[in-house]
Amino acid sequence: MSNRLVERYNLLTAQAATGESEQIQVSDFRNAIIALGTASSANLTVKIKGGIMMQGSDEAETYPDLSAARSATNIWDYIEVVDLEDGAGIDGDTGIGWTGTDDYRIIEVNTNALDFLSIEVTARSAGSVSAFLTLVDNS
């Protein structure tokens, strides 16, 4: 039997507005899988954000704030994901878009050396999206 460590999070539950999920620490995990589902003829885009800890001038580590603007002291980026249906890479700056037809996707996020992850809903004009995160260390 495997001793792998697994954590699960409901990041978005029927999110019907632009906005962002909570910021989850992922540094202890090798794999991050996100299940996405839309409802009510969703017309929106979902983007995955990732960030790393920074070392400040006083040698203390500082956390990125994925909900704040990027800067020289708050570095994060939109992260590429892989659609597990066909193995296609999806550019982080582009994100995953729906245009009036609901769909259900399972994606993998490359979390190599990332410390934090969140999901942002942008360009929403209709519908809602739910997102569920599974983190696994594969020990």
CYANA upper distance limits for C-alpha pairs under 8 A (distance plus 0.5 A):
  2 SER  CA    139 SER  CA      7.73
  3 ASN  CA    138 ASN  CA      8.44
  3 ASN  CA    139 SER  CA      6.51
  4 ARG  CA    136 VAL  CA      7.29
  4 ARG  CA    137 ASP  CA      6.40
  4 ARG  CA    138 ASN  CA      5.44
  4 ARG  CA    139 SER  CA      5.09
  5 LEU  CA    136 VAL  CA      6.17
  5 LEU  CA    137 ASP  CA      5.96
  5 LEU  CA    138 ASN  CA      7.41
  5 LEU  CA    139 SER  CA      7.53
  6 VAL  CA    134 THR  CA      7.48
  6 VAL  CA    135 LEU  CA      6.05
  6 VAL  CA    136 VAL  CA      5.14
  6 VAL  CA    137 ASP  CA      7.37
  7 GLU  CA    134 THR  CA      6.36
  7 GLU  CA    135 LEU  CA      5.67
  7 GLU  CA    136 VAL  CA      7.27
  8 ARG  CA    132 PHE  CA      7.79
  8 ARG  CA    133 LEU  CA      6.06
  8 ARG  CA    134 THR  CA      5.06
  8 ARG  CA    135 LEU  CA      6.82
  9 TYR  CA    132 PHE  CA      6.28
  9 TYR  CA    133 LEU  CA      5.56
  9 TYR  CA    134 THR  CA      7.13
 10 ASN  CA    130 SER  CA      8.44
 10 ASN  CA    131 ALA  CA      6.72
 10 ASN  CA    132 PHE  CA      5.13
 10 ASN  CA    133 LEU  CA      6.89
 11 LEU  CA     21 SER  CA      5.94
 11 LEU  CA     22 GLU  CA      7.15
 11 LEU  CA    118 SER  CA      8.44
 11 LEU  CA    119 ILE  CA      7.97
 11 LEU  CA    130 SER  CA      7.89
 11 LEU  CA    131 ALA  CA      5.84
 11 LEU  CA    132 PHE  CA      6.13
 11 LEU  CA    133 LEU  CA      7.21
 12 LEU  CA     21 SER  CA      6.63
 12 LEU  CA    129 VAL  CA      7.43
 12 LEU  CA    130 SER  CA      5.21
 12 LEU  CA    131 ALA  CA      5.35
 12 LEU  CA    132 PHE  CA      7.56
 13 THR  CA    129 VAL  CA      7.36
 13 THR  CA    130 SER  CA      5.02
 13 THR  CA    131 ALA  CA      7.17
 14 ALA  CA     38 THR  CA      8.24
 14 ALA  CA     39 ALA  CA      8.21
 14 ALA  CA    128 SER  CA      5.57
 14 ALA  CA    129 VAL  CA      5.52
 14 ALA  CA    130 SER  CA      5.43
 15 GLN  CA    128 SER  CA      5.48
 15 GLN  CA    129 VAL  CA      5.65
 15 GLN  CA    130 SER  CA      6.72
 16 ALA  CA    124 ARG  CA      8.29
 16 ALA  CA    126 ALA  CA      7.90
 16 ALA  CA    127 GLY  CA      6.46
 16 ALA  CA    128 SER  CA      4.77
 16 ALA  CA    129 VAL  CA      7.31
 17 ALA  CA    121 VAL  CA      7.80
 17 ALA  CA    124 ARG  CA      6.88
 17 ALA  CA    128 SER  CA      7.88
 18 THR  CA    120 GLU  CA      7.88
 18 THR  CA    121 VAL  CA      5.32
 18 THR  CA    122 THR  CA      5.63
 18 THR  CA    123 ALA  CA      7.43
 18 THR  CA    124 ARG  CA      6.48
 19 GLY  CA    120 GLU  CA      6.19
 19 GLY  CA    121 VAL  CA      5.77
 19 GLY  CA    122 THR  CA      7.44
 20 GLU  CA     67 SER  CA      7.50
 20 GLU  CA    118 SER  CA      7.52
 20 GLU  CA    119 ILE  CA      6.14
 20 GLU  CA    120 GLU  CA      4.79
 20 GLU  CA    121 VAL  CA      6.65
 21 SER  CA    118 SER  CA      6.17
 21 SER  CA    119 ILE  CA      5.83
 21 SER  CA    120 GLU  CA      6.97
 22 GLU  CA    118 SER  CA      6.65
 22 GLU  CA    119 ILE  CA      8.36
 23 GLN  CA     66 LEU  CA      7.47
 23 GLN  CA    116 PHE  CA      6.83
 23 GLN  CA    117 LEU  CA      6.17
 23 GLN  CA    118 SER  CA      5.39
 24 ILE  CA    116 PHE  CA      5.93
 24 ILE  CA    117 LEU  CA      5.80
 24 ILE  CA    118 SER  CA      6.85
 25 GLN  CA    115 ASP  CA      6.10
 25 GLN  CA    116 PHE  CA      4.96
 25 GLN  CA    117 LEU  CA      7.03
 26 VAL  CA     32 ALA  CA      8.41
 26 VAL  CA    111 THR  CA      7.85
 26 VAL  CA    114 LEU  CA      7.25
 26 VAL  CA    115 ASP  CA      5.77
 26 VAL  CA    116 PHE  CA      5.90
 26 VAL  CA    117 LEU  CA      7.17
 26 VAL  CA    135 LEU  CA      7.85
 27 SER  CA    111 THR  CA      8.36
 27 SER  CA    113 ALA  CA      7.11
 27 SER  CA    114 LEU  CA      6.42
 27 SER  CA    115 ASP  CA      4.91
 27 SER  CA    116 PHE  CA      7.48
 28 ASP  CA    137 ASP  CA      7.41
 29 PHE  CA    111 THR  CA      8.48
 29 PHE  CA    135 LEU  CA      6.54
 29 PHE  CA    136 VAL  CA      5.95
 29 PHE  CA    137 ASP  CA      4.84
 30 ARG  CA    111 THR  CA      7.25
 30 ARG  CA    112 ASN  CA      7.51
 30 ARG  CA    135 LEU  CA      8.05
 30 ARG  CA    136 VAL  CA      6.62
 30 ARG  CA    137 ASP  CA      5.29
 30 ARG  CA    138 ASN  CA      7.45
 31 ASN  CA    108 GLU  CA      7.95
 31 ASN  CA    109 VAL  CA      7.78
 31 ASN  CA    110 ASN  CA      7.81
 31 ASN  CA    111 THR  CA      7.20
 31 ASN  CA    135 LEU  CA      6.21
 31 ASN  CA    136 VAL  CA      5.71
 31 ASN  CA    137 ASP  CA      6.85
 31 ASN  CA    138 ASN  CA      8.37
 32 ALA  CA    108 GLU  CA      6.33
 32 ALA  CA    109 VAL  CA      5.91
 32 ALA  CA    110 ASN  CA      7.75
 32 ALA  CA    111 THR  CA      7.26
 32 ALA  CA    133 LEU  CA      7.35
 32 ALA  CA    134 THR  CA      6.28
 32 ALA  CA    135 LEU  CA      5.18
 32 ALA  CA    136 VAL  CA      7.15
 33 ILE  CA    106 ILE  CA      7.45
 33 ILE  CA    107 ILE  CA      6.22
 33 ILE  CA    108 GLU  CA      5.08
 33 ILE  CA    109 VAL  CA      6.81
 33 ILE  CA    133 LEU  CA      6.28
 33 ILE  CA    134 THR  CA      5.70
 33 ILE  CA    135 LEU  CA      7.04
 34 ILE  CA    106 ILE  CA      6.19
 34 ILE  CA    107 ILE  CA      5.83
 34 ILE  CA    108 GLU  CA      6.87
 34 ILE  CA    109 VAL  CA      8.14
 34 ILE  CA    131 ALA  CA      7.00
 34 ILE  CA    132 PHE  CA      5.97
 34 ILE  CA    133 LEU  CA      5.03
 34 ILE  CA    134 THR  CA      6.87
 35 ALA  CA    104 TYR  CA      7.88
 35 ALA  CA    105 ARG  CA      6.31
 35 ALA  CA    106 ILE  CA      4.92
 35 ALA  CA    107 ILE  CA      7.01
 35 ALA  CA    131 ALA  CA      6.11
 35 ALA  CA    132 PHE  CA      5.67
 35 ALA  CA    133 LEU  CA      7.12
 36 LEU  CA    104 TYR  CA      6.08
 36 LEU  CA    105 ARG  CA      5.63
 36 LEU  CA    106 ILE  CA      6.72
 36 LEU  CA    129 VAL  CA      7.41
 36 LEU  CA    130 SER  CA      6.23
 36 LEU  CA    131 ALA  CA      5.12
 36 LEU  CA    132 PHE  CA      7.18
 37 GLY  CA    102 ASP  CA      7.93
 37 GLY  CA    103 ASP  CA      6.49
 37 GLY  CA    104 TYR  CA      4.88
 37 GLY  CA    105 ARG  CA      7.02
 37 GLY  CA    129 VAL  CA      6.10
 37 GLY  CA    130 SER  CA      5.84
 37 GLY  CA    131 ALA  CA      7.17
 38 THR  CA     42 ALA  CA      6.46
 38 THR  CA    102 ASP  CA      5.66
 38 THR  CA    103 ASP  CA      6.36
 38 THR  CA    104 TYR  CA      7.13
 38 THR  CA    127 GLY  CA      7.56
 38 THR  CA    128 SER  CA      6.03
 38 THR  CA    129 VAL  CA      4.78
 38 THR  CA    130 SER  CA      6.86
 39 ALA  CA    102 ASP  CA      6.17
 39 ALA  CA    103 ASP  CA      8.50
 39 ALA  CA    127 GLY  CA      6.09
 39 ALA  CA    128 SER  CA      5.85
 39 ALA  CA    129 VAL  CA      6.92
 40 SER  CA    102 ASP  CA      7.67
 40 SER  CA    126 ALA  CA      7.78
 40 SER  CA    127 GLY  CA      4.98
 40 SER  CA    128 SER  CA      7.06
 41 SER  CA     99 THR  CA      8.13
 41 SER  CA    100 GLY  CA      4.86
 41 SER  CA    101 THR  CA      5.64
 41 SER  CA    102 ASP  CA      5.93
 41 SER  CA    126 ALA  CA      7.15
 41 SER  CA    127 GLY  CA      5.82
 42 ALA  CA     98 TRP  CA      6.54
 42 ALA  CA     99 THR  CA      6.89
 42 ALA  CA    100 GLY  CA      5.47
 42 ALA  CA    101 THR  CA      6.83
 42 ALA  CA    102 ASP  CA      6.36
 42 ALA  CA    124 ARG  CA      8.38
 42 ALA  CA    125 SER  CA      8.26
 42 ALA  CA    126 ALA  CA      5.58
 42 ALA  CA    127 GLY  CA      4.23
 42 ALA  CA    128 SER  CA      6.21
 42 ALA  CA    129 VAL  CA      7.92
 43 ASN  CA     97 GLY  CA      7.93
 43 ASN  CA     98 TRP  CA      5.56
 43 ASN  CA     99 THR  CA      4.91
 43 ASN  CA    100 GLY  CA      5.48
 43 ASN  CA    101 THR  CA      8.21
 43 ASN  CA    123 ALA  CA      8.30
 43 ASN  CA    124 ARG  CA      6.23
 43 ASN  CA    125 SER  CA      6.11
 43 ASN  CA    126 ALA  CA      5.45
 43 ASN  CA    127 GLY  CA      6.66
 44 LEU  CA     97 GLY  CA      6.28
 44 LEU  CA     98 TRP  CA      5.95
 44 LEU  CA     99 THR  CA      7.26
 44 LEU  CA    121 VAL  CA      7.46
 44 LEU  CA    122 THR  CA      6.72
 44 LEU  CA    123 ALA  CA      5.78
 44 LEU  CA    124 ARG  CA      4.57
 44 LEU  CA    125 SER  CA      6.93
 44 LEU  CA    126 ALA  CA      7.47
 44 LEU  CA    127 GLY  CA      8.16
 45 THR  CA     95 GLY  CA      6.79
 45 THR  CA     96 ILE  CA      5.94
 45 THR  CA     97 GLY  CA      4.70
 45 THR  CA     98 TRP  CA      6.81
 45 THR  CA    121 VAL  CA      6.26
 45 THR  CA    122 THR  CA      5.70
 45 THR  CA    123 ALA  CA      6.42
 45 THR  CA    124 ARG  CA      7.21
 46 VAL  CA     95 GLY  CA      6.01
 46 VAL  CA     96 ILE  CA      5.70
 46 VAL  CA     97 GLY  CA      6.91
 46 VAL  CA    119 ILE  CA      7.28
 46 VAL  CA    120 GLU  CA      6.17
 46 VAL  CA    121 VAL  CA      5.20
 46 VAL  CA    122 THR  CA      6.77
 47 LYS  CA     78 TYR  CA      7.06
 47 LYS  CA     79 ILE  CA      8.20
 47 LYS  CA     92 GLY  CA      6.88
 47 LYS  CA     93 ASP  CA      7.77
 47 LYS  CA     94 THR  CA      7.89
 47 LYS  CA     95 GLY  CA      5.00
 47 LYS  CA     96 ILE  CA      7.01
 47 LYS  CA    119 ILE  CA      6.28
 47 LYS  CA    120 GLU  CA      5.71
 47 LYS  CA    121 VAL  CA      7.05
 47 LYS  CA    122 THR  CA      8.12
 48 ILE  CA     78 TYR  CA      6.06
 48 ILE  CA     79 ILE  CA      6.03
 48 ILE  CA     80 GLU  CA      8.12
 48 ILE  CA     81 VAL  CA      8.39
 48 ILE  CA     92 GLY  CA      7.12
 48 ILE  CA     95 GLY  CA      7.71
 48 ILE  CA    117 LEU  CA      7.65
 48 ILE  CA    118 SER  CA      6.47
 48 ILE  CA    119 ILE  CA      5.16
 48 ILE  CA    120 GLU  CA      6.84
 49 LYS  CA     66 LEU  CA      7.37
 49 LYS  CA     76 TRP  CA      7.37
 49 LYS  CA     77 ASP  CA      6.15
 49 LYS  CA     78 TYR  CA      4.98
 49 LYS  CA     79 ILE  CA      6.11
 49 LYS  CA     92 GLY  CA      8.43
 49 LYS  CA    117 LEU  CA      6.06
 49 LYS  CA    118 SER  CA      5.69
 49 LYS  CA    119 ILE  CA      6.50
 49 LYS  CA    120 GLU  CA      7.79
 50 GLY  CA     66 LEU  CA      7.92
 50 GLY  CA     76 TRP  CA      6.13
 50 GLY  CA     77 ASP  CA      6.16
 50 GLY  CA     78 TYR  CA      6.81
 50 GLY  CA     79 ILE  CA      6.57
 50 GLY  CA    111 THR  CA      8.42
 50 GLY  CA    114 LEU  CA      6.88
 50 GLY  CA    115 ASP  CA      7.96
 50 GLY  CA    116 PHE  CA      6.06
 50 GLY  CA    117 LEU  CA      5.09
 50 GLY  CA    118 SER  CA      7.18
 51 GLY  CA     64 PRO  CA      6.64
 51 GLY  CA     66 LEU  CA      7.60
 51 GLY  CA     75 ILE  CA      6.96
 51 GLY  CA     76 TRP  CA      4.83
 51 GLY  CA     77 ASP  CA      7.12
 51 GLY  CA    114 LEU  CA      6.34
 51 GLY  CA    115 ASP  CA      6.46
 51 GLY  CA    116 PHE  CA      5.71
 51 GLY  CA    117 LEU  CA      7.16
 52 ILE  CA     63 TYR  CA      7.81
 52 ILE  CA     64 PRO  CA      7.11
 52 ILE  CA     75 ILE  CA      7.95
 52 ILE  CA     76 TRP  CA      7.61
 52 ILE  CA    113 ALA  CA      8.01
 52 ILE  CA    114 LEU  CA      5.78
 52 ILE  CA    115 ASP  CA      5.26
 52 ILE  CA    116 PHE  CA      6.87
 53 MET  CA     61 GLU  CA      6.63
 53 MET  CA     62 THR  CA      6.19
 53 MET  CA     63 TYR  CA      5.62
 53 MET  CA     64 PRO  CA      6.80
 53 MET  CA    115 ASP  CA      6.90
 54 MET  CA     61 GLU  CA      5.91
 54 MET  CA     62 THR  CA      5.69
 54 MET  CA     63 TYR  CA      7.14
 54 MET  CA     64 PRO  CA      7.99
 54 MET  CA     73 THR  CA      8.24
 55 GLN  CA     59 GLU  CA      6.15
 55 GLN  CA     60 ALA  CA      6.13
 55 GLN  CA     61 GLU  CA      4.89
 55 GLN  CA     62 THR  CA      6.59
 56 GLY  CA     60 ALA  CA      5.89
 56 GLY  CA     61 GLU  CA      6.43
 56 GLY  CA     62 THR  CA      6.98
 64 PRO  CA     74 ASN  CA      5.69
 64 PRO  CA     75 ILE  CA      6.93
 64 PRO  CA     76 TRP  CA      7.47
 64 PRO  CA    116 PHE  CA      8.42
 65 ASP  CA     74 ASN  CA      7.00
 66 LEU  CA     76 TRP  CA      7.03
 66 LEU  CA    117 LEU  CA      8.39
 66 LEU  CA    118 SER  CA      7.56
 68 ALA  CA     74 ASN  CA      8.37
 69 ALA  CA     74 ASN  CA      7.93
 70 ARG  CA     74 ASN  CA      5.80
 70 ARG  CA     75 ILE  CA      5.94
 70 ARG  CA     76 TRP  CA      6.79
 70 ARG  CA     77 ASP  CA      8.50
 71 SER  CA     75 ILE  CA      6.30
 77 ASP  CA     92 GLY  CA      8.43
 78 TYR  CA     92 GLY  CA      5.04
 78 TYR  CA     93 ASP  CA      6.08
 79 ILE  CA     91 ASP  CA      7.68
 79 ILE  CA     92 GLY  CA      4.83
 79 ILE  CA     93 ASP  CA      7.94
 79 ILE  CA    109 VAL  CA      7.85
 79 ILE  CA    110 ASN  CA      8.09
 80 GLU  CA     89 GLY  CA      7.22
 80 GLU  CA     90 ILE  CA      6.07
 80 GLU  CA     91 ASP  CA      5.26
 80 GLU  CA     92 GLY  CA      4.70
 80 GLU  CA     93 ASP  CA      8.37
 80 GLU  CA     95 GLY  CA      8.49
 80 GLU  CA    109 VAL  CA      7.37
 80 GLU  CA    110 ASN  CA      7.63
 81 VAL  CA     89 GLY  CA      6.30
 81 VAL  CA     90 ILE  CA      5.82
 81 VAL  CA     91 ASP  CA      7.42
 81 VAL  CA     92 GLY  CA      7.39
 81 VAL  CA    107 ILE  CA      6.77
 81 VAL  CA    108 GLU  CA      6.08
 81 VAL  CA    109 VAL  CA      5.24
 81 VAL  CA    110 ASN  CA      7.00
 82 VAL  CA     87 GLY  CA      6.26
 82 VAL  CA     88 ALA  CA      6.06
 82 VAL  CA     89 GLY  CA      4.99
 82 VAL  CA     90 ILE  CA      6.50
 82 VAL  CA    107 ILE  CA      5.92
 82 VAL  CA    108 GLU  CA      5.68
 82 VAL  CA    109 VAL  CA      7.14
 83 ASP  CA     87 GLY  CA      5.75
 83 ASP  CA     88 ALA  CA      5.90
 83 ASP  CA     89 GLY  CA      6.93
 83 ASP  CA     90 ILE  CA      7.70
 83 ASP  CA    105 ARG  CA      7.74
 83 ASP  CA    106 ILE  CA      6.78
 83 ASP  CA    107 ILE  CA      5.07
 83 ASP  CA    108 GLU  CA      7.13
 84 LEU  CA     88 ALA  CA      8.10
 84 LEU  CA    105 ARG  CA      8.39
 84 LEU  CA    106 ILE  CA      6.29
 84 LEU  CA    107 ILE  CA      5.85
 84 LEU  CA    108 GLU  CA      7.25
 85 GLU  CA    105 ARG  CA      8.13
 85 GLU  CA    106 ILE  CA      7.69
 90 ILE  CA     94 THR  CA      7.73
 90 ILE  CA     95 GLY  CA      7.01
 90 ILE  CA     96 ILE  CA      7.74
 91 ASP  CA     95 GLY  CA      6.65
 98 TRP  CA    102 ASP  CA      7.45
 98 TRP  CA    103 ASP  CA      8.19
100 GLY  CA    126 ALA  CA      8.15
111 THR  CA    115 ASP  CA      8.43
